[in-house]
Amino acid sequence: MVLPNGASARSIADGAYWLSADSGEIAWAVGSADIWTATSPGWQPVQAGHWSDFGGPSVSGGWLAWTETWQQQLFLVRRPGDSAQLVVPDGVALSGGWLIFGSQPGQPTGYVSIPTKLDIVRLSDLK
């Protein structure tokens, strides 16, 4: 690979089979359901969590989101550098710096298949 202007590459993952990047954060999985992240400027890999096959991880606006269990469908979001994540029971997607969530009326919290009501919140507004 040839990089322009004398830039040099830095290896952060070997054998990654899933990868997403946005706003200074890169997230990937290597041979298991364990999520790893690296953030600028140091780009040091850190294990971020464990995700289910039902809902793969995504990165947007510097936030990482993933589902951790299949039956409860707990949607977790975390900022770079945070040691704890926020739980969003009816999380649907993370995109463009927004968290999208929804539920079906009459369904218990944690069931998000084909939601009939959607809400959004800016990731920057989450505390």
C-alpha positions, 0 to 999 in steps of 0.5 A: 500500500502506498500512502500519500505525503509520507504518511505511515500506517499503524497496525491496530488489529490482526485478523479483524472480521468486522470493523467500523470507524467514525470521529476518531474511534475505530471498533472491530472484532477478532475471531470472537464476539469481543469488541475492541476499540482504538481511539486517537491520538494513541490508537491503543487497542482496548477491549470494550465489551461482548456483543451478540450475533443479533445486533452487531456493533456500530460507531457514530459521532465517536460513540460505540453501540452494540447489543449484548443479549439476544432475548433482552436485546439490551442496546449499550452505548459508550463514549471513547474513554468511558469505563461504563456504558449506558443501557438503552432497552429499546435501542434500534440504531446509532447513526450520524451522531444520533441514537434511534430507539423505539418500541411496540405498544404493549410489548415489554421493554427490550423487544425492538423487532419492527418498532411502531414508535421511534424516537431520536436523541443527540448522542451529545445530549446523553449523560 
